[in-house]
Amino acid sequence: MRHFKHIAKEEILEMLSFVKDSPDEYINDEKLGPLASTFVTKVKAKSFKSYELLEEPSLYKIFGGKDIDGNAKRQMDLAMRLPITIQGALMPDAHTGYGLPVGGVLAADNAVIPYAVGVDIGCRMALSVFDLSEKYLQMNAYHLKKALGEFTHFGMDGGLAFAQEHEILDRNEFQNTDLLKKLHGKAVKQLGSSGGGNHFVEFGLLELCPDNILDLPEGKYLAILSHSGSRGLGAEIAKHYMKIAMDTCKLPKEAQHLAWLSLESAVGQEYWESMNLAGDYASACHDRIHYNLAKAIGEKPIARVENHHNFAWEEWQNDQKVIVHRKGATPASKGALGIIPGNMISPGFLVVGKGNSDSLNSASHGAGRRLSRGGARETFTMSSLKKQLSSAGVTLLGGTVEETPQAYKDIEKVMAAQHSLVDVHGKFFPKIVRMNKE
């Protein structure tokens, strides 16, 4: 303040008050400008690009269309109007989602859409098969229920009571971004646990067909089936990069959740690396779930099958490299193994893909919802659910009325609608089911 050393203290304070309250008026002042600039809010200019949608959606294949709600089809129509869209398909279990419909498959040109992958990145199915009979399950039902109670954990409040180890926790990617560094502790805590909603771990019977892909004798085997994803790690990655995509890729309001990240950009590569880490973490969670339960019953599996959904893959379609988003859809390239679950009383299916290019080598990821979770709560009661499960010989640990079997489509109809996409090699019948009790 050497310029004002001959001015009274009170006047200086008053002058400083004016500068603080109205810095823009003094920003060009030779003497007060530097001080005024410290009070001016500096807004960092955002770099973004605006895009228009195509006038009409590109054509895409719908499987089982008569049982798919109109909102899901309209969501898919919107996705097919994106300038980066190459090809799309709608699976027979499709229903309304957020961004891309659940059951939607979308191939994009060198870009990834965080909302077309989803919040639960790398959500997947895993099946372990044991050389144990139906009689074993009947005689050891109490022991199996106890194992599910003690060696699985559901919900958002943390993880298992005992420490879990897996090489995923040592991956270098956890040091590559500030976000992943911050999430490492959560990944450690939640390893081997499951989320809420329709996630489950269950003991049941796998009935294999003759000449099945597992090369096991025809018959019934005790099996563990699990459905879960990348927990808090995936959710935080999704939210972080979804916001960046919507801030930098401006689309008309109705399509803003389909904003994408170019894979030629640094942030696009960041998301891609983080997404793949989350997918591997989801697989690691299933590894621990199955290991802990197998150890609890003192057995080792004789076969294992697993597959992702809610993910994006770099694939070749019609001699073009594309990014295929499967939002609740099972990879079904020729010879690929997968599991398509039904509901708590209907069977799931062990399948082998046929490699149908019309579906972008995809199939359904389940039966698909007929009623929303809110609709199920308004329509059914826990009492009616328990009676239905009891009559079907199924034991439920936890769970909510939102997952009542009637809230889902008929899995047999769904499978009939995709006979050109997969071959069935076995059926899994749930017997002891554990889910989150919200």
C-alpha positions as a Python dict, from the first residue, in 0.01 Angstrom:
ca = {
    (1, 'M'): (0, 0, 0),
    (2, 'R'): (297, 231, -62),
    (3, 'H'): (78, 444, -295),
    (4, 'F'): (-149, 543, -6),
    (5, 'K'): (93, 600, 281),
    (6, 'H'): (-19, 962, 321),
    (7, 'I'): (-390, 874, 339),
    (8, 'A'): (-564, 826, 673),
    (9, 'K'): (-616, 472, 793),
    (10, 'E'): (-994, 511, 797),
    (11, 'E'): (-999, 625, 434),
    (12, 'I'): (-779, 333, 329),
    (13, 'L'): (-1012, 86, 500),
    (14, 'E'): (-1315, 245, 334),
    (15, 'M'): (-1142, 233, -4),
    (16, 'L'): (-1050, -134, 44),
    (17, 'S'): (-1411, -207, 131),
    (18, 'F'): (-1523, -49, -199),
    (19, 'V'): (-1267, -253, -391),
    (20, 'K'): (-1377, -574, -219),
    (21, 'D'): (-1747, -510, -282),
    (22, 'S'): (-1713, -388, -643),
    (23, 'P'): (-1384, -523, -780),
    (24, 'D'): (-1493, -497, -1145),
    (25, 'E'): (-1502, -115, -1116),
    (26, 'Y'): (-1135, -103, -1013),
    (27, 'I'): (-994, -383, -1228),
    (28, 'N'): (-831, -136, -1474),
    (29, 'D'): (-707, 108, -1209),
    (30, 'E'): (-330, 147, -1229),
    (31, 'K'): (-285, 128, -853),
    (32, 'L'): (-586, -74, -733),
    (33, 'G'): (-616, -310, -1030),
    (34, 'P'): (-385, -583, -894),
    (35, 'L'): (-574, -584, -564),
    (36, 'A'): (-916, -578, -734),
    (37, 'S'): (-822, -878, -949),
    (38, 'T'): (-785, -1090, -637),
    (39, 'F'): (-1154, -1038, -562),
    (40, 'V'): (-1282, -1115, -910),
    (41, 'T'): (-1417, -1469, -944),
    (42, 'K'): (-1221, -1635, -1216),
    (43, 'V'): (-1445, -1873, -1408),
    (44, 'K'): (-1252, -2143, -1582),
    (45, 'A'): (-1380, -2169, -1936),
    (46, 'K'): (-1521, -2512, -2011),
    (47, 'S'): (-1434, -2673, -2337),
    (48, 'F'): (-1739, -2841, -2482),
    (49, 'K'): (-1889, -2927, -2816),
    (50, 'S'): (-2256, -2929, -2913),
    (51, 'Y'): (-2412, -3198, -3130),
    (52, 'E'): (-2744, -3236, -3308),
    (53, 'L'): (-2941, -3559, -3329),
    (54, 'L'): (-3028, -3729, -3656),
    (55, 'E'): (-3382, -3654, -3776),
    (56, 'E'): (-3482, -4021, -3774),
    (57, 'P'): (-3342, -4318, -3580),
    (58, 'S'): (-3135, -4569, -3769),
    (59, 'L'): (-3301, -4908, -3805),
    (60, 'Y'): (-3226, -5168, -3541),
    (61, 'K'): (-3336, -5522, -3460),
    (62, 'I'): (-3586, -5586, -3178),
    (63, 'F'): (-3617, -5936, -3032),
    (64, 'G'): (-3944, -6021, -2852),
    (65, 'G'): (-4085, -5679, -2932),
    (66, 'K'): (-4448, -5740, -2830),
    (67, 'D'): (-4346, -5779, -2464),
    (68, 'I'): (-4122, -5470, -2454),
    (69, 'D'): (-4275, -5149, -2318),
    (70, 'G'): (-4304, -4843, -2540),
    (71, 'N'): (-4079, -4627, -2323),
    (72, 'A'): (-3789, -4869, -2367),
    (73, 'K'): (-3837, -4860, -2746),
    (74, 'R'): (-3847, -4480, -2742),
    (75, 'Q'): (-3525, -4471, -2540),
    (76, 'M'): (-3362, -4698, -2797),
    (77, 'D'): (-3497, -4484, -3082),
    (78, 'L'): (-3327, -4183, -2924),
    (79, 'A'): (-2996, -4367, -2891),
    (80, 'M'): (-3019, -4461, -3258),
    (81, 'R'): (-3030, -4089, -3347),
    (82, 'L'): (-2686, -4016, -3202),
    (83, 'P'): (-2432, -3913, -3467),
    (84, 'I'): (-2183, -4169, -3329),
    (85, 'T'): (-2426, -4466, -3348),
    (86, 'I'): (-2330, -4744, -3588),
    (87, 'Q'): (-2575, -5023, -3498),
    (88, 'G'): (-2818, -5120, -3222),
    (89, 'A'): (-3040, -5399, -3095),
    (90, 'L'): (-3301, -5450, -2824),
    (91, 'M'): (-3309, -5776, -2629),
    (92, 'P'): (-3636, -5952, -2529),
    (93, 'D'): (-3592, -5869, -2158),
    (94, 'A'): (-3568, -5497, -2237),
    (95, 'H'): (-3739, -5240, -2015),
    (96, 'T'): (-3707, -4870, -1940),
    (97, 'G'): (-3372, -4769, -1796),
    (98, 'Y'): (-3171, -4451, -1754),
    (99, 'G'): (-3004, -4330, -2070),
    (100, 'L'): (-2996, -4652, -2270),
    (101, 'P'): (-3280, -4895, -2187),
    (102, 'V'): (-3192, -5205, -1987),
    (103, 'G'): (-3154, -5473, -2253),
    (104, 'G'): (-3023, -5221, -2505),
    (105, 'V'): (-2712, -5289, -2713),
    (106, 'L'): (-2541, -5003, -2896),
    (107, 'A'): (-2234, -4994, -3119),
    (108, 'A'): (-2064, -4652, -3132),
    (109, 'D'): (-1783, -4509, -3341),
    (110, 'N'): (-1470, -4468, -3126),
    (111, 'A'): (-1665, -4331, -2828),
    (112, 'V'): (-1797, -4462, -2498),
    (113, 'I'): (-2123, -4350, -2335),
    (114, 'P'): (-2102, -4380, -1954),
    (115, 'Y'): (-2482, -4402, -1914),
    (116, 'A'): (-2495, -4675, -2180),
    (117, 'V'): (-2262, -4878, -1959),
    (118, 'G'): (-2455, -4791, -1644),
    (119, 'V'): (-2386, -4714, -1281),
    (120, 'D'): (-2312, -5074, -1183),
    (121, 'I'): (-2013, -5117, -1412),
    (122, 'G'): (-1929, -5478, -1490),
    (123, 'C'): (-2232, -5628, -1318),
    (124, 'R'): (-2203, -5997, -1390),
    (125, 'M'): (-2320, -6353, -1338),
    (126, 'A'): (-2105, -6634, -1199),
    (127, 'L'): (-2186, -7005, -1165),
    (128, 'S'): (-1984, -7267, -976),
    (129, 'V'): (-2076, -7633, -1023),
    (130, 'F'): (-2002, -7905, -764),
    (131, 'D'): (-1995, -8282, -796),
    (132, 'L'): (-2276, -8307, -542),
    (133, 'S'): (-2628, -8436, -592),
    (134, 'E'): (-2979, -8311, -517),
    (135, 'K'): (-2978, -8539, -212),
    (136, 'Y'): (-2678, -8349, -70),
    (137, 'L'): (-2872, -8022, -97),
    (138, 'Q'): (-3175, -8172, 77),
    (139, 'M'): (-2972, -8321, 362),
    (140, 'N'): (-2753, -8013, 414),
    (141, 'A'): (-3005, -7731, 365),
    (142, 'Y'): (-2943, -7587, 714),
    (143, 'H'): (-2566, -7587, 663),
    (144, 'L'): (-2603, -7415, 324),
    (145, 'K'): (-2832, -7147, 469),
    (146, 'K'): (-2581, -7088, 748),
    (147, 'A'): (-2299, -7053, 493),
    (148, 'L'): (-2493, -6792, 298),
    (149, 'G'): (-2565, -6602, 619),
    (150, 'E'): (-2205, -6599, 739),
    (151, 'F'): (-2002, -6575, 418),
    (152, 'T'): (-2197, -6326, 207),
    (153, 'H'): (-2278, -5962, 272),
    (154, 'F'): (-2534, -5736, 101),
    (155, 'G'): (-2607, -5365, 96),
    (156, 'M'): (-2422, -5035, 90),
    (157, 'D'): (-2300, -5031, 450),
    (158, 'G'): (-1967, -5201, 396),
    (159, 'G'): (-1841, -5553, 348),
    (160, 'L'): (-1761, -5884, 510),
    (161, 'A'): (-1655, -5902, 875),
    (162, 'F'): (-1332, -6080, 784),
    (163, 'A'): (-1052, -5954, 557),
    (164, 'Q'): (-1051, -6047, 188),
    (165, 'E'): (-744, -6084, -31),
    (166, 'H'): (-722, -6068, -407),
    (167, 'E'): (-461, -5954, -658),
    (168, 'I'): (-706, -5692, -792),
    (169, 'L'): (-624, -5474, -492),
    (170, 'D'): (-260, -5450, -606),
    (171, 'R'): (-339, -5329, -957),
    (172, 'N'): (-134, -5030, -1073),
    (173, 'E'): (-444, -4855, -1208),
    (174, 'F'): (-542, -4762, -853),
    (175, 'Q'): (-250, -4514, -858),
    (176, 'N'): (-321, -4365, -1200),
    (177, 'T'): (-592, -4108, -1111),
    (178, 'D'): (-687, -3913, -800),
    (179, 'L'): (-1033, -4073, -812),
    (180, 'L'): (-901, -4430, -814),
    (181, 'K'): (-654, -4351, -535),
    (182, 'K'): (-944, -4224, -325),
    (183, 'L'): (-1158, -4532, -401),
    (184, 'H'): (-897, -4795, -316),
    (185, 'G'): (-998, -4809, 50),
    (186, 'K'): (-1361, -4865, -42),
    (187, 'A'): (-1258, -5141, -283),
    (188, 'V'): (-1066, -5314, -4),
    (189, 'K'): (-1364, -5290, 234),
    (190, 'Q'): (-1630, -5410, -10),
    (191, 'L'): (-1437, -5693, -179),
    (192, 'G'): (-1640, -6013, -181),
    (193, 'S'): (-1972, -5843, -100),
    (194, 'S'): (-2288, -5776, -302),
    (195, 'G'): (-2514, -5478, -362),
    (196, 'G'): (-2889, -5435, -324),
    (197, 'G'): (-3177, -5449, -569),
    (198, 'N'): (-3182, -5768, -775),
    (199, 'H'): (-2835, -5885, -671),
    (200, 'F'): (-2829, -6231, -515),
    (201, 'V'): (-2624, -6532, -415),
    (202, 'E'): (-2801, -6868, -417),
    (203, 'F'): (-2756, -7240, -389),
    (204, 'G'): (-2954, -7444, -637),
    (205, 'L'): (-2953, -7734, -878),
    (206, 'L'): (-2800, -7719, -1225),
    (207, 'E'): (-2969, -7964, -1460),
    (208, 'L'): (-2733, -8027, -1753),
    (209, 'C'): (-2841, -8135, -2100),
    (210, 'P'): (-2675, -8422, -2287),
    (211, 'D'): (-2357, -8321, -2473),
    (212, 'N'): (-2336, -7996, -2277),
    (213, 'I'): (-2062, -7734, -2313),
    (214, 'L'): (-1919, -7819, -1968),
    (215, 'D'): (-1850, -8174, -2087),
    (216, 'L'): (-2013, -8318, -1773),
    (217, 'P'): (-2253, -8613, -1761),
    (218, 'E'): (-2620, -8526, -1800),
    (219, 'G'): (-2789, -8481, -1463),
    (220, 'K'): (-2839, -8253, -1163),
    (221, 'Y'): (-2552, -8087, -974),
    (222, 'L'): (-2535, -7861, -672),
    (223, 'A'): (-2434, -7513, -789),
    (224, 'I'): (-2380, -7158, -662),
    (225, 'L'): (-2515, -6874, -874),
    (226, 'S'): (-2433, -6510, -798),
    (227, 'H'): (-2534, -6178, -951),
    (228, 'S'): (-2352, -5861, -845),
    (229, 'G'): (-2128, -5584, -977),
    (230, 'S'): (-1845, -5347, -893),
    (231, 'R'): (-2000, -5201, -578),
    (232, 'G'): (-1906, -4847, -469),
    (233, 'L'): (-1597, -4845, -690),
    (234, 'G'): (-1800, -4875, -1010),
    (235, 'A'): (-2072, -4639, -893),
    (236, 'E'): (-1827, -4359, -813),
    (237, 'I'): (-1641, -4406, -1143),
    (238, 'A'): (-1972, -4393, -1329),
    (239, 'K'): (-2096, -4076, -1159),
    (240, 'H'): (-1763, -3896, -1203),
    (241, 'Y'): (-1730, -3960, -1576),
    (242, 'M'): (-2101, -3924, -1651),
    (243, 'K'): (-2079, -3565, -1528),
    (244, 'I'): (-1770, -3496, -1736),
    (245, 'A'): (-1941, -3642, -2045),
    (246, 'M'): (-2251, -3427, -1997),
    (247, 'D'): (-2038, -3115, -1934),
    (248, 'T'): (-1825, -3161, -2245),
    (249, 'C'): (-2064, -3324, -2493),
    (250, 'K'): (-2374, -3107, -2524),
    (251, 'L'): (-2683, -3277, -2665),
    (252, 'P'): (-3051, -3176, -2679),
    (253, 'K'): (-3213, -3203, -2337),
    (254, 'E'): (-3394, -3530, -2405),
    (255, 'A'): (-3066, -3698, -2501),
    (256, 'Q'): (-2826, -3543, -2250),
    (257, 'H'): (-2778, -3871, -2059),
    (258, 'L'): (-2639, -4026, -2376),
    (259, 'A'): (-2340, -3789, -2379),
    (260, 'W'): (-2018, -3962, -2476),
    (261, 'L'): (-1643, -3945, -2427),
    (262, 'S'): (-1422, -3976, -2731),
    (263, 'L'): (-1165, -4252, -2697),
    (264, 'E'): (-919, -4019, -2865),
    (265, 'S'): (-937, -3788, -2562),
    (266, 'A'): (-738, -3822, -2240),
    (267, 'V'): (-1054, -3833, -2028),
    (268, 'G'): (-1203, -4099, -2256),
    (269, 'Q'): (-896, -4315, -2201),
    (270, 'E'): (-920, -4249, -1825),
    (271, 'Y'): (-1278, -4373, -1818),
    (272, 'W'): (-1194, -4674, -2034),
    (273, 'E'): (-913, -4778, -1799),
    (274, 'S'): (-1129, -4716, -1490),
    (275, 'M'): (-1424, -4905, -1642),
    (276, 'N'): (-1206, -5208, -1714),
    (277, 'L'): (-1065, -5199, -1361),
    (278, 'A'): (-1420, -5189, -1221),
    (279, 'G'): (-1515, -5485, -1440),
    (280, 'D'): (-1219, -5685, -1312),
    (281, 'Y'): (-1308, -5583, -957),
    (282, 'A'): (-1663, -5716, -1007),
    (283, 'S'): (-1513, -6045, -1120),
    (284, 'A'): (-1286, -6047, -813),
    (285, 'C'): (-1590, -6000, -587),
    (286, 'H'): (-1749, -6310, -741),
    (287, 'D'): (-1420, -6498, -703),
    (288, 'R'): (-1428, -6428, -329),
    (289, 'I'): (-1798, -6507, -290),
    (290, 'H'): (-1756, -6845, -455),
    (291, 'Y'): (-1427, -6923, -281),
    (292, 'N'): (-1571, -6841, 63),
    (293, 'L'): (-1884, -7051, 11),
    (294, 'A'): (-1693, -7344, -139),
    (295, 'K'): (-1459, -7337, 161),
    (296, 'A'): (-1757, -7320, 398),
    (297, 'I'): (-1902, -7642, 258),
    (298, 'G'): (-1561, -7806, 221),
    (299, 'E'): (-1583, -7863, -155),
    (300, 'K'): (-1411, -7751, -474),
    (301, 'P'): (-1605, -7670, -792),
    (302, 'I'): (-1566, -7888, -1099),
    (303, 'A'): (-1674, -7613, -1340),
    (304, 'R'): (-1711, -7233, -1344),
    (305, 'V'): (-1899, -7005, -1586),
    (306, 'E'): (-1924, -6626, -1571),
    (307, 'N'): (-2006, -6328, -1789),
    (308, 'H'): (-2027, -5947, -1771),
    (309, 'H'): (-2316, -5720, -1856),
    (310, 'N'): (-2329, -5339, -1807),
    (311, 'F'): (-2003, -5293, -1992),
    (312, 'A'): (-1845, -5173, -2316),
    (313, 'W'): (-1621, -5380, -2540),
    (314, 'E'): (-1403, -5298, -2839),
    (315, 'E'): (-1523, -5536, -3111),
    (316, 'W'): (-1537, -5576, -3486),
    (317, 'Q'): (-1876, -5557, -3654),
    (318, 'N'): (-1908, -5578, -4033),
    (319, 'D'): (-1534, -5516, -4077),
    (320, 'Q'): (-1546, -5203, -3861),
    (321, 'K'): (-1399, -5158, -3512),
    (322, 'V'): (-1674, -5032, -3281),
    (323, 'I'): (-1743, -4985, -2911),
    (324, 'V'): (-2030, -5216, -2817),
    (325, 'H'): (-2227, -5113, -2508),
    (326, 'R'): (-2434, -5389, -2345),
    (327, 'K'): (-2661, -5228, -2086),
    (328, 'G'): (-2805, -5541, -1928),
    (329, 'A'): (-2725, -5777, -2216),
    (330, 'T'): (-2521, -6097, -2224),
    (331, 'P'): (-2228, -6132, -2468),
    (332, 'A'): (-2327, -6409, -2709),
    (333, 'S'): (-2057, -6439, -2972),
    (334, 'K'): (-2026, -6781, -3130),
    (335, 'G'): (-1925, -7033, -2863),
    (336, 'A'): (-1936, -6784, -2572),
    (337, 'L'): (-2071, -6924, -2243),
    (338, 'G'): (-2322, -6726, -2041),
    (339, 'I'): (-2585, -6744, -1768),
    (340, 'I'): (-2931, -6591, -1806),
    (341, 'P'): (-3120, -6597, -1472),
    (342, 'G'): (-3497, -6615, -1434),
    (343, 'N'): (-3640, -6519, -1095),
    (344, 'M'): (-3652, -6673, -748),
    (345, 'I'): (-3878, -6960, -855),
    (346, 'S'): (-3817, -6982, -1231),
    (347, 'P'): (-3502, -7139, -1372),
    (348, 'G'): (-3199, -6963, -1511),
    (349, 'F'): (-3027, -7090, -1826),
    (350, 'L'): (-2674, -7197, -1909),
    (351, 'V'): (-2631, -7082, -2269),
    (352, 'V'): (-2383, -7080, -2555),
    (353, 'G'): (-2386, -6791, -2800),
    (354, 'K'): (-2461, -6835, -3168),
    (355, 'G'): (-2288, -6516, -3285),
    (356, 'N'): (-2590, -6344, -3441),
    (357, 'S'): (-2472, -6015, -3595),
    (358, 'D'): (-2826, -5868, -3588),
    (359, 'S'): (-2808, -5868, -3207),
    (360, 'L'): (-2446, -5746, -3208),
    (361, 'N'): (-2355, -6091, -3069),
    (362, 'S'): (-2576, -6036, -2763),
    (363, 'A'): (-2865, -6196, -2573),
    (364, 'S'): (-3085, -6103, -2278),
    (365, 'H'): (-2930, -6075, -1930),
    (366, 'G'): (-3237, -6210, -1749),
    (367, 'A'): (-3614, -6219, -1763),
    (368, 'G'): (-3645, -5839, -1747),
    (369, 'R'): (-3882, -5640, -1530),
    (370, 'R'): (-4254, -5634, -1602),
    (371, 'L'): (-4323, -5398, -1314),
    (372, 'S'): (-4099, -5125, -1175),
    (373, 'R'): (-3974, -5162, -820),
    (374, 'G'): (-4230, -4904, -707),
    (375, 'G'): (-4504, -5087, -894),
    (376, 'A'): (-4409, -5416, -725),
    (377, 'R'): (-4421, -5252, -379),
    (378, 'E'): (-4770, -5119, -452),
    (379, 'T'): (-4900, -5448, -592),
    (380, 'F'): (-4754, -5728, -376),
    (381, 'T'): (-4683, -5805, -10),
    (382, 'M'): (-4403, -5992, 164),
    (383, 'S'): (-4665, -6232, 298),
    (384, 'S'): (-4778, -6331, -52),
    (385, 'L'): (-4414, -6359, -164),
    (386, 'K'): (-4326, -6595, 122),
    (387, 'K'): (-4628, -6815, 49),
    (388, 'Q'): (-4531, -6838, -317),
    (389, 'L'): (-4171, -6927, -236),
    (390, 'S'): (-4280, -7186, 19),
    (391, 'S'): (-4505, -7362, -231),
    (392, 'A'): (-4216, -7364, -481),
    (393, 'G'): (-3975, -7513, -223),
    (394, 'V'): (-3749, -7205, -222),
    (395, 'T'): (-3600, -7050, 93),
    (396, 'L'): (-3536, -6674, 89),
    (397, 'L'): (-3290, -6503, 322),
    (398, 'G'): (-3350, -6128, 320),
    (399, 'G'): (-3507, -5998, 2),
    (400, 'T'): (-3786, -5751, -66),
    (401, 'V'): (-4125, -5755, -234),
    (402, 'E'): (-3965, -5558, -521),
    (403, 'E'): (-3810, -5885, -639),
    (404, 'T'): (-4131, -6090, -632),
    (405, 'P'): (-4141, -6329, -932),
    (406, 'Q'): (-4453, -6163, -1079),
    (407, 'A'): (-4258, -5838, -1115),
    (408, 'Y'): (-4059, -6009, -1392),
    (409, 'K'): (-4143, -6128, -1740),
    (410, 'D'): (-4192, -6496, -1819),
    (411, 'I'): (-3838, -6627, -1867),
    (412, 'E'): (-3961, -6907, -2095),
    (413, 'K'): (-4109, -6648, -2335),
    (414, 'V'): (-3788, -6446, -2321),
    (415, 'M'): (-3582, -6753, -2409),
    (416, 'A'): (-3821, -6846, -2693),
    (417, 'A'): (-3775, -6497, -2839),
    (418, 'Q'): (-3399, -6543, -2860),
    (419, 'H'): (-3363, -6895, -2995),
    (420, 'S'): (-3162, -6746, -3280),
    (421, 'L'): (-2915, -6591, -3033),
    (422, 'V'): (-2822, -6874, -2794),
    (423, 'D'): (-2839, -7249, -2745),
    (424, 'V'): (-2946, -7383, -2404),
    (425, 'H'): (-2712, -7635, -2237),
    (426, 'G'): (-2864, -7647, -1890),
    (427, 'K'): (-3112, -7500, -1642),
    (428, 'F'): (-3041, -7370, -1292),
    (429, 'F'): (-3318, -7403, -1031),
    (430, 'P'): (-3284, -7173, -725),
    (431, 'K'): (-3336, -7341, -387),
    (432, 'I'): (-3177, -7122, -116),
    (433, 'V'): (-3161, -6755, -210),
    (434, 'R'): (-2995, -6467, -27),
    (435, 'M'): (-3065, -6102, -121),
    (436, 'N'): (-3040, -5764, 44),
    (437, 'K'): (-3318, -5673, 286),
    (438, 'E'): (-3368, -5300, 226),
}
